[in-house]
Amino acid sequence: MDRRPGPSVRLKLALSYAGFLAVAGALLLAVVWVYLLRYVPDNSQGLLGVSPNRYLLVRTFFPAAAVAMAFLLVFGLAGGWILAGRMLAPLTRIRDAARLAGSGSLSHRIRLRGRRDEFRELSDAFDSMLGQLESHVAEQQRFAANASHELRTPLAISRALLDVARRDPTRDRDELIERLNSVNTRAIELTEALLLLSRGDRGTFTRERVDLSLLAEEAAETLLPLAEQRRITLDVTGGAAPVDGSAELLLRLVANLVQNAVVHNLPADGTVTVRTGTHGDTSVLRVENTGLPLPPELVPTLTEPFRRGTERVRADEHAGVGLGLAIVHSIVRAHGGTLDLAPRPAGGLLVTVRLPAGPRPPGSGGNFPGSGRNLGG
């Protein structure tokens, strides 16, 4: 916005200090006049023998008072200018940092020293904001680079298949159509996952009362054919876990966790356990699966976009788009919760989701009751 130039804050403060000091001096002189001079006899006629008298005091007092007022005004302006400069020095550093951030440099920090006051709190808040912005920008740049790389692969494959079909009209069309369908399906899945991840990051969704235990049963029943195909036992246990949030996003959260636990559960004949419940004012969802041991240093990176970890899927299945746990993390963060991943000593992964609990239904169960359902094996 283009604004007309105006007086600086420093000048306004200096004028304010000088004006306040001048008013205070004028009030002091008025007090002297009201409570002193008014009680002195007036000898303006030059009468002898009357001493002291108001005429002489006024003749000698007011010139000195005028000099004092002028001195107070100059002293107030100079002192106010110096004091305002010292007080506004931190604000100047904050302004310079804001300009650097506006030009794209997010690595600069103010780091004001000294005891806490309003300017120090503003500086610390600004430094914290710059740190978060720098982290988000770096994450978005890395995500955009990974997304473009992932989307380039199916598009390149589709173009290669079409080029082959154009050069070789005798090629089996059914095989070509099947391969194109598979590649396009993967591209659509990736695009939908990217949109869902963006929606979770923005947090733009309507909140309603949702029970994680019901979502866990729904997700388990939906994925039961996949589990039976891989000879995986799905075990859903626990009690009510109310949450105020998006039913669609929370269902995708649970489904992604269960699907990830099933797909990465090798060798066959493994188990996936889903438990729900409440701990105080927190609703908890735990998804635990057997499988191959995971390196501890790999686990913290599994929530990063396009990070698939070890390729632990069957040869007839693709490894997914690498956004399952990233979407889970985004949804959990949008609902104000936490996500913890821990490798199991015997192999596999334990995922714990903690979300702020809504009001519990009357007669709901306690903390992870033992009743449950065995859905497949």
C-alpha positions as CSV (number, residue, x, y, z in Angstrom):
1,M,0.0,0.0,0.0
2,D,1.4,3.4,-1.0
3,R,1.1,5.8,2.0
4,R,1.9,9.5,2.2
5,P,5.1,10.3,4.3
6,G,4.4,11.4,7.8
7,P,6.4,12.2,11.0
8,S,8.3,9.3,12.5
9,V,7.3,7.7,15.7
10,R,10.5,8.9,17.3
11,L,9.6,12.5,16.5
12,K,6.1,12.0,17.8
13,L,7.4,10.6,21.0
14,A,10.0,13.4,21.4
15,L,7.2,16.1,20.8
16,S,5.0,14.2,23.3
17,Y,7.8,14.2,25.9
18,A,8.5,17.9,25.4
19,G,4.9,18.9,25.4
20,F,4.3,16.9,28.6
21,L,7.3,18.6,30.3
22,A,6.1,22.0,29.1
23,V,2.6,21.4,30.5
24,A,4.1,20.2,33.8
25,G,6.2,23.4,34.0
26,A,3.3,25.6,33.2
27,L,1.2,23.9,35.9
28,L,4.0,24.4,38.4
29,L,4.2,28.1,37.6
30,A,0.4,28.4,37.9
31,V,0.6,26.8,41.3
32,V,3.2,29.3,42.4
33,W,1.1,32.1,41.1
34,V,-2.1,30.9,42.8
35,Y,-0.7,30.0,46.1
36,L,2.0,32.6,46.5
37,L,1.7,35.7,44.4
38,R,-2.0,36.2,45.1
39,Y,-1.3,36.7,48.8
40,V,1.4,39.3,48.2
41,P,0.3,43.0,48.5
42,D,0.1,44.9,45.2
43,N,2.5,47.9,45.1
44,S,2.1,48.9,41.5
45,Q,1.5,52.6,42.6
46,G,5.0,52.7,44.0
47,L,4.1,53.2,47.6
48,L,6.9,53.2,50.0
49,G,7.3,51.0,53.0
50,V,5.5,48.0,51.5
51,S,7.9,45.1,51.0
52,P,7.7,42.6,49.6
53,N,5.0,43.5,47.0
54,R,3.4,41.7,44.0
55,Y,4.6,44.3,41.5
56,L,8.3,43.6,42.2
57,L,7.8,39.9,42.3
58,V,6.0,39.8,39.0
59,R,8.7,42.0,37.4
60,T,11.4,39.6,38.5
61,F,9.6,36.3,38.5
62,F,7.9,36.1,35.1
63,P,11.1,36.8,33.0
64,A,12.9,34.0,34.9
65,A,9.8,31.8,34.4
66,A,9.8,32.4,30.7
67,V,13.5,31.4,30.5
68,A,12.8,28.3,32.5
69,M,9.9,27.3,30.3
70,A,12.0,27.7,27.1
71,F,14.8,25.6,28.7
72,L,12.2,22.9,29.7
73,L,10.9,22.9,26.1
74,V,14.4,22.5,24.6
75,F,15.4,20.0,27.2
76,G,12.3,18.0,26.7
77,L,12.8,17.9,22.9
78,A,16.4,16.8,23.2
79,G,15.9,14.4,26.0
80,G,12.7,13.0,24.4
81,W,14.6,12.5,21.1
82,I,17.4,10.5,22.8
83,L,15.1,8.5,25.0
84,A,12.7,7.6,22.1
85,G,15.7,6.5,20.0
86,R,16.9,4.2,22.7
87,M,13.5,2.8,23.4
88,L,12.7,2.3,19.7
89,A,16.0,0.7,18.8
90,P,14.7,-2.9,19.2
91,L,11.7,-2.0,16.9
92,T,14.2,-0.9,14.3
93,R,15.9,-4.3,14.4
94,I,12.5,-6.0,14.1
95,R,11.6,-3.8,11.1
96,D,14.9,-4.7,9.4
97,A,14.3,-8.4,10.0
98,A,10.7,-8.1,8.6
99,R,12.1,-6.5,5.5
100,L,14.7,-9.3,5.1
101,A,11.9,-11.9,5.5
102,G,9.8,-10.0,2.9
103,S,12.6,-10.3,0.5
104,G,12.8,-14.1,0.9
105,S,15.5,-14.4,3.5
106,L,14.0,-16.5,6.3
107,S,17.2,-17.6,8.0
108,H,17.8,-14.2,9.8
109,R,17.0,-14.0,13.5
110,I,16.7,-10.9,15.7
111,R,17.8,-12.5,19.1
112,L,17.3,-9.4,21.2
113,R,19.2,-9.6,24.5
114,G,18.2,-8.4,27.9
115,R,15.3,-9.0,30.3
116,R,11.8,-9.7,29.0
117,D,9.7,-6.7,28.1
118,E,7.2,-6.0,25.3
119,F,9.9,-5.6,22.6
120,R,11.7,-8.8,23.7
121,E,8.4,-10.7,23.6
122,L,7.7,-9.3,20.2
123,S,11.2,-10.3,19.0
124,D,10.9,-13.8,20.4
125,A,7.5,-14.3,18.7
126,F,8.9,-12.9,15.4
127,D,11.9,-15.3,15.6
128,S,9.6,-18.2,16.3
129,M,7.4,-17.2,13.4
130,L,10.5,-17.0,11.1
131,G,11.6,-20.5,12.2
132,Q,8.2,-22.0,11.5
133,L,8.0,-20.2,8.1
134,E,11.5,-21.4,7.2
135,S,10.6,-25.0,8.2
136,H,7.3,-24.9,6.3
137,V,8.8,-23.4,3.2
138,A,11.6,-26.0,3.2
139,E,9.0,-28.7,3.7
140,Q,6.8,-27.4,0.9
141,Q,9.8,-27.1,-1.5
142,R,10.8,-30.7,-0.7
143,F,7.3,-31.9,-1.1
144,A,6.8,-30.1,-4.4
145,A,10.0,-31.6,-5.7
146,N,9.0,-35.1,-4.6
147,A,5.5,-34.7,-6.0
148,S,6.7,-33.6,-9.4
149,H,9.1,-36.5,-9.4
150,E,6.4,-39.0,-8.5
151,L,3.9,-37.6,-11.0
152,R,6.5,-37.5,-13.8
153,T,7.0,-41.3,-13.6
154,P,3.4,-42.4,-14.5
155,L,3.2,-39.7,-17.2
156,A,6.5,-40.8,-18.7
157,I,5.3,-44.4,-18.7
158,S,2.0,-43.5,-20.4
159,R,3.8,-41.5,-23.1
160,A,6.2,-44.4,-23.7
161,L,3.3,-46.9,-24.0
162,L,1.5,-44.6,-26.4
163,D,4.7,-44.2,-28.5
164,V,5.2,-47.9,-28.7
165,A,1.5,-48.4,-29.7
166,R,1.9,-45.7,-32.4
167,R,5.1,-47.3,-33.8
168,D,3.8,-50.9,-33.6
169,P,0.1,-51.1,-34.7
170,T,0.2,-54.9,-34.3
171,R,0.8,-54.8,-30.6
172,D,-1.7,-56.4,-28.3
173,R,-4.2,-53.6,-27.5
174,D,-5.7,-55.4,-24.5
175,E,-2.2,-55.5,-22.9
176,L,-1.6,-51.9,-23.7
177,I,-5.0,-50.8,-22.3
178,E,-4.4,-52.8,-19.1
179,R,-1.0,-51.2,-18.6
180,L,-2.3,-47.7,-19.3
181,N,-5.1,-48.3,-16.9
182,S,-2.7,-49.4,-14.1
183,V,-0.5,-46.4,-14.7
184,N,-3.4,-43.9,-14.8
185,T,-4.9,-45.5,-11.6
186,R,-1.6,-44.9,-9.8
187,A,-1.5,-41.3,-11.0
188,I,-5.1,-40.7,-9.9
189,E,-4.3,-42.3,-6.5
190,L,-1.3,-40.0,-6.1
191,T,-3.3,-36.9,-7.1
192,E,-6.1,-37.7,-4.7
193,A,-3.5,-38.4,-1.9
194,L,-1.9,-35.0,-2.6
195,L,-5.3,-33.2,-2.4
196,L,-6.2,-35.0,0.8
197,L,-2.8,-34.1,2.3
198,S,-3.2,-30.5,1.3
199,R,-6.7,-30.5,2.8
200,G,-5.4,-31.9,6.1
201,D,-2.6,-29.3,6.3
202,R,-5.1,-26.4,5.8
203,G,-7.4,-27.7,8.4
204,T,-10.5,-26.5,6.4
205,F,-13.1,-29.1,7.4
206,T,-16.4,-29.2,9.3
207,R,-16.2,-30.8,12.7
208,E,-18.7,-33.2,14.1
209,R,-18.8,-35.9,16.9
210,V,-16.9,-39.0,15.7
211,D,-16.2,-42.3,17.6
212,L,-12.8,-43.8,16.6
213,S,-13.9,-47.3,17.7
214,L,-16.7,-47.2,15.0
215,L,-14.3,-46.0,12.4
216,A,-11.9,-48.7,13.3
217,E,-14.5,-51.4,12.8
218,E,-15.6,-49.9,9.5
219,A,-12.0,-49.7,8.2
220,A,-11.3,-53.3,9.4
221,E,-14.4,-54.6,7.7
222,T,-13.5,-52.8,4.4
223,L,-9.9,-54.1,4.5
224,L,-10.9,-57.6,5.6
225,P,-10.7,-59.1,2.0
226,L,-7.1,-57.8,1.7
227,A,-6.2,-59.2,5.1
228,E,-7.7,-62.6,4.2
229,Q,-5.9,-62.6,0.9
230,R,-2.6,-62.1,2.8
231,R,-3.6,-64.5,5.6
232,I,-3.5,-61.6,8.2
233,T,-5.6,-61.7,11.3
234,L,-7.4,-58.4,12.1
235,D,-8.3,-57.9,15.7
236,V,-10.3,-54.8,16.7
237,T,-10.6,-54.2,20.5
238,G,-11.3,-51.4,22.9
239,G,-14.0,-49.0,23.8
240,A,-15.5,-45.7,22.7
241,A,-13.0,-42.9,21.7
242,P,-15.0,-39.8,20.9
243,V,-13.3,-37.0,18.9
244,D,-14.6,-33.7,17.5
245,G,-13.4,-33.7,13.9
246,S,-14.0,-34.6,10.3
247,A,-15.5,-38.1,10.0
248,E,-14.1,-38.4,6.4
249,L,-10.6,-37.5,7.3
250,L,-10.5,-39.6,10.5
251,L,-11.9,-42.6,8.6
252,R,-9.0,-42.1,6.1
253,L,-6.6,-41.9,9.0
254,V,-7.7,-45.2,10.5
255,A,-8.0,-46.9,7.0
256,N,-4.5,-45.8,6.1
257,L,-3.0,-47.1,9.3
258,V,-4.8,-50.5,9.0
259,Q,-3.9,-50.8,5.3
260,N,-0.3,-49.9,6.0
261,A,-0.2,-52.5,8.8
262,V,-1.7,-55.2,6.5
263,V,0.4,-54.5,3.4
264,H,3.7,-54.3,5.3
265,N,3.0,-57.4,7.4
266,L,5.5,-60.0,6.2
267,P,5.8,-62.9,6.3
268,A,2.2,-64.2,6.0
269,D,0.0,-65.4,8.8
270,G,0.7,-62.2,10.8
271,T,-1.6,-60.2,13.0
272,V,-2.9,-56.6,13.0
273,T,-4.4,-55.3,16.3
274,V,-6.4,-52.1,16.5
275,R,-7.2,-50.8,19.9
276,T,-9.3,-47.7,20.9
277,G,-10.0,-46.1,24.2
278,T,-9.6,-42.9,26.3
279,H,-7.0,-41.8,28.8
280,G,-8.4,-38.8,30.7
281,D,-9.3,-36.1,28.2
282,T,-7.5,-37.9,25.3
283,S,-8.9,-40.5,22.9
284,V,-6.3,-43.0,21.8
285,L,-6.0,-45.2,18.7
286,R,-3.3,-47.9,18.5
287,V,-2.5,-50.0,15.5
288,E,0.0,-52.7,16.0
289,N,1.3,-55.2,13.4
290,T,3.7,-58.0,13.2
291,G,6.4,-58.1,10.5
292,L,10.0,-57.7,9.7
293,P,12.2,-55.7,12.2
294,L,12.5,-52.0,11.4
295,P,15.8,-50.0,12.0
296,P,15.1,-47.5,14.8
297,E,16.6,-44.7,12.7
298,L,14.2,-45.4,9.9
299,V,11.0,-45.0,11.9
300,P,11.0,-41.2,12.5
301,T,11.2,-40.7,8.7
302,L,8.2,-42.7,7.8
303,T,5.8,-39.8,8.2
304,E,7.7,-37.8,5.5
305,P,5.9,-37.5,2.1
306,F,7.0,-40.2,-0.4
307,R,9.0,-42.1,2.2
308,R,8.1,-45.8,1.8
309,G,10.8,-47.2,4.1
310,T,11.7,-50.8,3.2
311,E,9.8,-52.2,0.3
312,R,8.0,-54.9,2.1
313,V,5.2,-55.7,-0.4
314,R,4.5,-58.7,-2.6
315,A,5.7,-58.8,-6.1
316,D,2.1,-58.5,-7.5
317,E,1.4,-55.3,-5.6
318,H,2.8,-51.8,-6.0
319,A,4.3,-50.1,-3.1
320,G,1.8,-47.3,-2.9
321,V,2.4,-43.6,-3.4
322,G,4.3,-43.2,-0.2
323,L,1.8,-40.8,1.4
324,G,-0.1,-43.0,3.7
325,L,1.6,-42.1,7.0
326,A,2.2,-38.5,5.7
327,I,-1.6,-38.1,5.3
328,V,-2.1,-39.7,8.8
329,H,0.4,-37.2,10.3
330,S,-1.3,-34.3,8.6
331,I,-4.8,-35.3,9.7
332,V,-3.6,-35.8,13.3
333,R,-1.9,-32.4,13.3
334,A,-5.0,-30.7,11.9
335,H,-7.1,-32.2,14.8
336,G,-4.6,-31.0,17.4
337,G,-3.3,-34.5,18.2
338,T,0.0,-36.4,18.3
339,L,1.3,-39.3,16.3
340,D,3.9,-41.7,17.8
341,L,5.7,-44.5,15.9
342,A,7.7,-47.2,17.6
343,P,9.3,-50.4,16.2
344,R,8.3,-53.6,17.9
345,P,11.2,-55.7,19.3
346,A,9.9,-58.8,17.6
347,G,9.3,-57.0,14.3
348,G,6.6,-54.8,13.0
349,L,5.4,-51.3,14.0
350,L,3.3,-49.8,16.8
351,V,1.4,-46.6,15.8
352,T,-0.3,-44.5,18.5
353,V,-2.6,-41.7,17.7
354,R,-3.7,-39.3,20.5
355,L,-6.5,-36.8,19.9
356,P,-8.4,-34.5,22.1
357,A,-11.5,-36.4,23.3
358,G,-15.0,-35.0,22.9
359,P,-17.7,-35.7,25.6
360,R,-17.9,-39.4,26.2
361,P,-21.3,-41.2,25.6
362,P,-23.1,-42.4,28.7
363,G,-22.0,-45.8,29.8
364,S,-19.0,-45.9,27.5
365,G,-16.1,-48.2,28.3
366,G,-12.9,-47.3,30.1
367,N,-9.3,-47.3,29.1
368,F,-8.8,-50.0,26.5
369,P,-11.2,-52.8,27.7
370,G,-10.4,-56.3,26.7
371,S,-13.5,-57.0,24.7
372,G,-13.0,-57.1,20.9
373,R,-13.7,-58.7,17.6
374,N,-11.5,-61.1,15.6
375,L,-12.3,-60.2,11.9
376,G,-10.0,-62.5,9.9
377,G,-7.3,-65.0,9.8
